């Protein structure tokens, strides 16, 4: 027996919401598209799906190579909304990468020698009861 879902109903990948089974038609169940979203044009459906995939990356702390490739392919998309969202997402992850690199450089520049010498002198001056 398979693992139970943590929710009732189905997930619509166009509007990114969990809806009851009655909100899906026969073909919508298999394709995970609700009746309301089924009425949208194919271009609007694909645009909404792409935007959902882009905005889902905000939950990630690191950007994998596949996700980076996906975002770069969305930069060449016909829709301006998709291009802008992908560009915004790449910029946000690049800022994170730059901050991490800067922190690593600062850690490398920090010299432990002076701090260790001062602490060892203090410890020698103190008398320990044991």
N, CA, C and O of each residue as an XYZ file, in Angstrom:
520
protein
N       0.840     -1.161      0.000
C       0.000      0.000      0.000
C       0.896      1.238      0.000
O       1.905      1.285      0.705
N       0.519      2.238     -0.797
C       1.318      3.452     -0.929
C       1.170      4.386      0.255
O       0.302      4.208      1.110
N       2.010      5.354      0.284
C       1.999      6.340      1.353
C       0.836      7.314      1.145
O       0.572      7.732      0.018
N       0.138      7.675      2.232
C      -0.999      8.583      2.124
C      -0.522     10.016      1.957
O       0.509     10.419      2.495
N      -1.307     10.777      1.190
C      -1.023     12.197      1.035
C      -1.413     12.918      2.317
O      -2.242     12.429      3.085
N      -0.832     14.048      2.539
C      -1.134     14.829      3.726
C      -2.315     15.763      3.522
O      -2.587     16.605      4.378
N      -3.022     15.631      2.406
C      -4.147     16.514      2.110
C      -5.196     15.756      1.314
O      -4.923     14.701      0.742
N      -6.389     16.306      1.288
C      -7.459     15.714      0.487
C      -7.559     16.437     -0.837
O      -7.255     17.628     -0.914
N      -7.967     15.761     -1.856
C      -8.141     16.383     -3.154
C      -6.909     16.252     -4.018
O      -6.080     15.361     -3.833
N      -6.813     17.173     -4.976
C      -5.720     17.156     -5.936
C      -5.060     18.524     -6.009
O      -5.650     19.538     -5.638
N      -3.841     18.530     -6.488
C      -3.074     19.752     -6.669
C      -3.225     20.203     -8.114
O      -2.979     19.428     -9.038
N      -3.627     21.449     -8.312
C      -3.695     22.023     -9.658
C      -2.376     22.735     -9.917
O      -2.009     23.662     -9.195
N      -1.672     22.299    -10.945
C      -0.359     22.891    -11.190
C      -0.425     24.211    -11.946
O       0.603     24.862    -12.128
N      -1.615     24.622    -12.391
C      -1.749     25.920    -13.053
C      -1.979     27.017    -12.018
O      -1.293     28.040    -12.030
N      -2.947     26.805    -11.120
C      -3.233     27.827    -10.103
C      -2.518     27.534     -8.784
O      -2.641     28.308     -7.835
N      -1.780     26.438     -8.711
C      -0.965     26.058     -7.547
C      -1.789     25.992     -6.270
O      -1.380     26.513     -5.233
N      -2.950     25.352     -6.347
C      -3.781     25.195     -5.153
C      -4.279     23.762     -5.052
O      -4.339     23.034     -6.042
N      -4.633     23.377     -3.837
C      -5.173     22.050     -3.587
C      -6.689     22.181     -3.550
O      -7.241     22.929     -2.742
N      -7.346     21.454     -4.422
C      -8.792     21.551     -4.568
C      -9.417     20.182     -4.389
O      -8.756     19.160     -4.571
N     -10.714     20.164     -4.027
C     -11.385     18.863     -3.897
C     -11.513     18.164     -5.248
O     -11.419     18.793     -6.302
N     -11.728     16.870     -5.195
C     -11.803     16.064     -6.416
C     -12.886     16.548     -7.374
O     -12.746     16.401     -8.588
N     -13.959     17.120     -6.846
C     -15.069     17.557     -7.681
C     -14.692     18.719     -8.597
O     -15.377     18.971     -9.588
N     -13.625     19.416     -8.280
C     -13.196     20.567     -9.076
C     -12.381     20.153    -10.303
O     -11.946     21.011    -11.071
N     -12.171     18.858    -10.494
C     -11.389     18.363    -11.621
C     -12.282     17.536    -12.528
O     -13.115     16.761    -12.059
N     -12.100     17.709    -13.836
C     -12.833     16.879    -14.788
C     -12.064     15.573    -14.989
O     -11.046     15.348    -14.335
N     -12.541     14.720    -15.882
C     -11.894     13.433    -16.109
C     -10.448     13.578    -16.563
O      -9.554     12.929    -16.020
N     -10.220     14.433    -17.564
C      -8.862     14.637    -18.055
C      -8.044     15.483    -17.086
O      -6.820     15.363    -17.030
N      -8.718     16.334    -16.328
C      -8.024     17.210    -15.396
C      -7.364     16.456    -14.259
O      -6.332     16.885    -13.744
N      -7.958     15.320    -13.858
C      -7.356     14.512    -12.785
C      -5.957     14.059    -13.194
O      -5.002     14.204    -12.431
N      -5.846     13.515    -14.391
C      -4.564     12.980    -14.852
C      -3.562     14.100    -15.123
O      -2.364     13.932    -14.891
N      -4.044     15.231    -15.608
C      -3.134     16.331    -15.960
C      -2.941     17.331    -14.824
O      -2.137     18.256    -14.938
N      -3.665     17.151    -13.746
C      -3.591     18.035    -12.581
C      -3.936     19.481    -12.931
O      -3.238     20.418    -12.544
N      -5.034     19.635    -13.675
C      -5.527     20.961    -14.034
C      -7.008     21.013    -13.685
O      -7.789     20.192    -14.166
N      -7.400     21.978    -12.845
C      -8.797     22.078    -12.408
C      -9.681     22.629    -13.536
O      -9.182     23.078    -14.567
N     -10.991     22.587    -13.322
C     -11.947     23.014    -14.342
C     -11.787     24.487    -14.692
O     -11.885     24.865    -15.859
N     -11.539     25.321    -13.678
C     -11.373     26.763    -13.927
C     -10.139     27.024    -14.788
O     -10.192     27.822    -15.724
N      -9.064     26.374    -14.483
C      -7.826     26.575    -15.240
C      -7.903     25.918    -16.612
O      -7.216     26.336    -17.544
N      -8.735     24.894    -16.733
C      -8.918     24.208    -18.009
C      -9.519     25.159    -19.033
O      -9.291     25.004    -20.233
N     -10.291     26.148    -18.566
C     -10.937     27.117    -19.452
C      -9.952     28.145    -19.998
O     -10.239     28.793    -21.004
N      -8.812     28.305    -19.365
C      -7.803     29.249    -19.836
C      -7.186     28.750    -21.133
O      -7.233     27.556    -21.431
N      -6.610     29.658    -21.898
C      -5.942     29.249    -23.134
C      -4.677     28.462    -22.786
O      -4.174     28.548    -21.665
N      -4.178     27.710    -23.733
C      -2.978     26.899    -23.500
C      -1.779     27.784    -23.168
O      -0.942     27.415    -22.344
N      -1.694     28.958    -23.813
C      -0.585     29.861    -23.526
C      -0.627     30.347    -22.079
O       0.404     30.402    -21.410
N      -1.818     30.700    -21.598
C      -1.954     31.144    -20.210
C      -1.638     30.010    -19.237
O      -1.016     30.228    -18.197
N      -2.071     28.803    -19.583
C      -1.782     27.651    -18.722
C      -0.274     27.413    -18.611
O       0.257     27.260    -17.511
N       0.402     27.385    -19.747
C       1.845     27.134    -19.719
C       2.593     28.267    -19.022
O       3.584     28.030    -18.332
N       2.113     29.508    -19.205
C       2.747     30.638    -18.522
C       2.596     30.519    -17.009
O       3.557     30.732    -16.270
N       1.393     30.181    -16.546
C       1.168     30.031    -15.106
C       1.973     28.871    -14.517
O       2.495     28.976    -13.407
N       2.071     27.779    -15.252
C       2.856     26.631    -14.787
C       4.330     27.022    -14.673
O       4.991     26.682    -13.691
N       4.841     27.736    -15.675
C       6.242     28.163    -15.643
C       6.490     29.123    -14.480
O       7.505     29.011    -13.792
N       5.575     30.061    -14.255
C       5.730     30.998    -13.137
C       5.699     30.270    -11.799
O       6.452     30.610    -10.887
N       4.829     29.270    -11.679
C       4.782     28.480    -10.434
C       6.090     27.739    -10.207
O       6.581     27.667     -9.080
N       6.658     27.185    -11.283
C       7.936     26.472    -11.146
C       9.051     27.429    -10.732
O       9.930     27.064     -9.951
N       9.012     28.651    -11.256
C      10.032     29.635    -10.907
C       9.876     30.056     -9.450
O      10.849     30.064     -8.696
N       8.652     30.407     -9.051
C       8.431     30.909     -7.696
C       8.573     29.805     -6.632
O       8.789     30.105     -5.457
N       8.455     28.557     -7.030
C       8.684     27.461     -6.086
C      10.152     27.385     -5.650
O      10.465     26.808     -4.609
N      11.036     27.961     -6.440
C      12.457     27.925     -6.108
C      12.801     28.827     -4.924
O      13.887     28.703     -4.357
N      11.900     29.731     -4.541
C      12.158     30.582     -3.380
C      12.301     29.752     -2.110
O      12.935     30.197     -1.153
N      11.726     28.566     -2.087
C      11.831     27.707     -0.916
C      13.169     27.002     -0.798
O      13.468     26.414      0.241
N      13.982     27.053     -1.851
C      15.271     26.370     -1.841
C      16.353     27.280     -1.280
O      16.320     28.495     -1.472
N      17.302     26.685     -0.591
C      18.424     27.474     -0.093
C      19.569     27.496     -1.103
O      20.347     28.449     -1.134
N      19.679     26.462     -1.922
C      20.709     26.395     -2.960
C      20.042     26.120     -4.295
O      18.983     25.495     -4.365
N      20.671     26.590     -5.333
C      20.142     26.399     -6.677
C      20.944     25.296     -7.358
O      22.155     25.423     -7.535
N      20.270     24.217     -7.739
C      20.976     23.106     -8.389
C      21.298     23.471     -9.838
O      20.797     24.465    -10.363
N      22.133     22.662    -10.470
C      22.509     22.912    -11.864
C      21.295     22.812    -12.776
O      21.141     23.606    -13.705
N      20.428     21.828    -12.509
C      19.239     21.660    -13.335
C      18.295     22.853    -13.198
O      17.742     23.325    -14.192
N      18.111     23.339    -11.971
C      17.248     24.490    -11.767
C      17.840     25.740    -12.401
O      17.108     26.578    -12.928
N      19.159     25.868    -12.353
C      19.808     27.017    -12.981
C      19.624     26.958    -14.496
O      19.358     27.980    -15.130
N      19.764     25.763    -15.080
C      19.527     25.595    -16.517
C      18.086     25.931    -16.875
O      17.818     26.555    -17.902
N      17.154     25.505    -16.010
C      15.744     25.794    -16.254
C      15.507     27.303    -16.265
O      14.819     27.819    -17.146
N      16.075     28.009    -15.291
C      15.903     29.460    -15.238
C      16.544     30.141    -16.445
O      15.986     31.093    -16.990
N      17.703     29.658    -16.860
C      18.354     30.242    -18.030
C      17.541     30.006    -19.296
O      17.523     30.861    -20.181
N      16.866     28.858    -19.398
C      16.012     28.617    -20.563
C      14.779     29.512    -20.521
O      14.273     29.923    -21.565
N      14.289     29.819    -19.304
C      13.141     30.727    -19.184
C      13.518     32.161    -19.537
O      12.637     32.957    -19.860
N      14.801     32.513    -19.485
C      15.231     33.849    -19.885
C      15.025     34.086    -21.378
O      14.955     35.233    -21.818
N      14.927     33.010    -22.161
C      14.738     33.105    -23.604
C      13.274     32.929    -24.004
O      12.968     32.858    -25.194
N      12.367     32.860    -23.031
C      10.956     32.619    -23.298
C      10.313     33.823    -23.973
O      10.810     34.944    -23.871
N       9.196     33.577    -24.668
C       8.480     34.650    -25.354
C       7.751     35.570    -24.378
O       7.603     36.762    -24.646
N       7.306     35.043    -23.277
C       6.532     35.820    -22.310
C       7.452     36.714    -21.475
O       8.455     36.257    -20.926
N       7.091     37.987    -21.394
C       7.895     38.926    -20.621
C       7.793     38.645    -19.126
O       8.774     38.809    -18.400
N       6.620     38.223    -18.655
C       6.446     37.906    -17.233
C       7.382     36.781    -16.809
O       7.978     36.841    -15.733
N       7.515     35.763    -17.644
C       8.378     34.623    -17.328
C       9.842     35.068    -17.327
O      10.603     34.701    -16.431
N      10.235     35.858    -18.329
C      11.615     36.339    -18.393
C      11.966     37.177    -17.165
O      13.035     37.007    -16.580
N      11.066     38.082    -16.775
C      11.326     38.942    -15.621
C      11.418     38.130    -14.329
O      12.284     38.388    -13.493
N      10.524     37.148    -14.165
C      10.543     36.318    -12.955
C      11.829     35.487    -12.890
O      12.435     35.365    -11.826
N      12.243     34.921    -14.020
C      13.470     34.121    -14.051
C      14.687     34.994    -13.772
O      15.595     34.579    -13.052
N      14.711     36.188    -14.331
C      15.829     37.100    -14.095
C      15.900     37.515    -12.626
O      16.981     37.575    -12.040
N      14.745     37.798    -12.045
C      14.681     38.159    -10.620
C      15.189     37.011     -9.741
O      15.931     37.232     -8.784
N      14.784     35.796    -10.076
C      15.189     34.635     -9.292
C      16.701     34.405     -9.405
O      17.361     34.141     -8.400
N      17.246     34.503    -10.609
C      18.686     34.331    -10.786
C      19.460     35.401    -10.025
O      20.495     35.107     -9.428
N      18.969     36.641    -10.042
C      19.639     37.720     -9.314
C      19.618     37.450     -7.818
O      20.611     37.691     -7.131
N      18.503     36.954     -7.308
C      18.430     36.711     -5.867
C      19.406     35.610     -5.452
O      20.020     35.700     -4.389
N      19.554     34.577     -6.277
C      20.501     33.518     -5.945
C      21.936     33.977     -6.165
O      22.828     33.547     -5.434
N      22.186     34.837     -7.150
C      23.539     35.346     -7.364
C      23.962     36.227     -6.201
O      25.128     36.205     -5.807
N      23.028     37.010     -5.637
C      23.350     37.815     -4.459
C      23.726     36.915     -3.291
O      24.659     37.219     -2.547
N      23.010     35.813     -3.125
C      23.337     34.863     -2.063
C      24.723     34.259     -2.279
O      25.503     34.120     -1.337
N      25.025     33.898     -3.547
C      26.326     33.322     -3.853
C      27.439     34.327     -3.570
O      28.482     33.962     -3.028
N      27.222     35.591     -3.934
C      28.240     36.619     -3.704
C      28.463     36.831     -2.211
O      29.604     36.996     -1.779
N      27.401     36.829     -1.418
C      27.533     36.991      0.029
C      28.317     35.824      0.630
O      29.184     36.034      1.480
N      28.019     34.596      0.195
C      28.724     33.421      0.707
C      30.204     33.474      0.330
O      31.068     33.161      1.149
N      30.497     33.875     -0.921
C      31.887     33.957     -1.348
C      32.636     35.021     -0.545
O      33.790     34.820     -0.166
N      31.975     36.152     -0.287
C      32.610     37.217      0.477
C      32.889     36.758      1.909
O      33.938     37.075      2.469
N      31.959     36.017      2.499
C      32.167     35.511      3.853
C      33.338     34.536      3.887
O      34.124     34.550      4.835
N      33.466     33.689      2.864
C      34.574     32.746      2.802
C      35.907     33.482      2.674
O      36.898     33.094      3.293
N      35.927     34.539      1.873
C      37.156     35.313      1.725
C      37.538     35.990      3.037
O      38.714     36.028      3.398
N      36.553     36.522      3.747
C      36.827     37.158      5.026
C      37.356     36.145      6.038
O      38.239     36.466      6.834
N      36.825     34.932      6.012
C      37.306     33.883      6.912
C      38.755     33.534      6.605
O      39.546     33.295      7.518
N      39.103     33.504      5.323
C      40.479     33.193      4.941
C      41.434     34.308      5.357
O      42.577     34.042      5.728
N      40.968     35.557      5.296
C      41.814     36.693      5.640
C      42.024     36.830      7.143
O      43.004     37.440      7.571
N      41.143     36.288      7.934
C      41.226     36.422      9.384
C      42.416     35.632      9.895
O      42.580     34.456      9.568
N      43.235     36.275     10.689
C      44.430     35.607     11.203
C      44.169     35.150     12.623
O      43.874     35.957     13.506
N      44.279     33.880     12.830
C      44.043     33.316     14.151
C      45.251     33.474     15.065
O      45.105     33.393     16.285
N      46.418     33.693     14.520
C      47.637     33.724     15.303
C      47.599     34.731     16.434
O      47.959     34.389     17.560
N      47.174     35.970     16.177
C      47.162     36.999     17.208
C      46.195     36.641     18.325
O      46.523     36.801     19.500
N      45.023     36.163     17.981
C      44.007     35.821     18.972
C      44.464     34.651     19.835
O      44.284     34.660     21.053
N      45.055     33.645     19.198
C      45.511     32.472     19.934
C      46.634     32.828     20.905
O      46.678     32.302     22.017
N      47.552     33.725     20.490
C      48.654     34.122     21.364
C      48.133     34.856     22.594
O      48.586     34.598     23.709
N      47.177     35.777     22.395
C      46.633     36.546     23.517
C      45.912     35.635     24.491
O      46.045     35.805     25.703
N      45.169     34.693     24.001
C      44.415     33.783     24.867
C      45.355     32.854     25.627
O      45.110     32.557     26.796
N      46.422     32.391     24.989
C      47.345     31.477     25.678
C      48.077     32.203     26.801
O      48.348     31.596     27.837
N      48.407     33.491     26.629
C      49.050     34.260     27.689
C      48.118     34.424     28.883
O      48.555     34.328     30.030
N      46.829     34.672     28.620
C      45.853     34.818     29.697
C      45.709     33.522     30.476
O      45.594     33.547     31.701
N      45.712     32.414     29.799
C      45.525     31.136     30.463
C      46.740     30.783     31.317
O      46.591     30.133     32.352
N      47.924     31.191     30.911
C      49.126     30.908     31.701
C      49.149     31.740     32.979
O      49.660     31.288     34.004
N      48.596     32.961     32.925
C      48.591     33.839     34.083
C      47.638     33.376     35.169
O      47.874     33.635     36.349
N      46.574     32.703     34.793
C      45.569     32.273     35.771
C      46.054     31.044     36.530
O      46.722     30.173     35.974
N      45.702     30.996     37.811
C      46.004     29.803     38.615
C      44.776     28.921     38.657
O      43.701     29.360     39.066
N      44.930     27.697     38.242
C      43.812     26.766     38.272
C      43.847     25.969     39.554
O      44.923     25.536     39.964
N      42.688     25.751     40.224
C      42.657     25.038     41.516
C      42.956     23.552     41.383
O      43.166     22.907     42.410
N      42.988     22.999     40.266
C      43.201     21.549     40.161
C      44.544     21.194     39.639
O      44.859     20.012     39.499
